[in-house]
Amino acid sequence: MDINKKFLYINPSASNEDNARMFPVSSLRAFHMTDTDDMNISFDDAGNPDHTIAAVKITDGLTKTVMREFVEAINFSKDAVIVLADQSDDSSVSANIDFAGTISFTEGVGGALDVVGALTAGSMASDTTVTATNGNFIATSGTLDVKDGGAVTQATNRTTGVTLNKLAGKVTGDDAALNPVTIAKHTVTNSTVAANDVVIVSKVSGDADSSVYVDAVSAGSFVVAVRNNAASGNDTTVLVYNFVVIKGSNS
């Protein structure tokens, strides 16, 4: 049977089928092992740039086995409807589904997502927003384009703080004299930044002997350090740098 004519059935309800879902195989994006007893199944949502995640419990740490059984059923079963997990009668093409656990759907979220070749060279195709809460984002071509940007200029001296509440931006520094082998730090107040985020800075212009880096990140701000690496001679040039905020997590 043509694989494009097959459907995958999941029912999380023990007493009825009101919440059952039938997904075309073509909408399947990934099987994702969250641990040896848990698996997420990610599907494209029709007409939306997000995903539906089906969370399924697995017996005896056999998630890898279940993944293989699901793939074999999709590829070789002659049935048009393949039952991945039906809580109402504890049925599945795999004998290793733990129906004592809870099957659940999370709709309208990012999932275990691989995007291969989904970007056109140089930009995100049609400015599509892609979110991934589990798994990997893989782009074989194109760029990540952060549209939320701005610019700000530092006043008074090199330690004066600036405010720019954007995910990306340009900071033009002050030109107060910076002594040799000396570091000047300033705080960038930014409401988009959380304590677990990663902030990347890159030098645009300034004295050849000066460098810039992120010294600390906290909720609502990050600290940037500018260093004059020269053994002699003050730096009196304006150092300009770009930054981008990458949202992160420690769990």
Summary of the structure (lengths in Angstrom):
residues: 251
radius of gyration: 25.5
end to end distance: 42.1
largest distance: 79.3
contacts: 730
relative contact order: 0.12
helix: 9%
strand: 41%
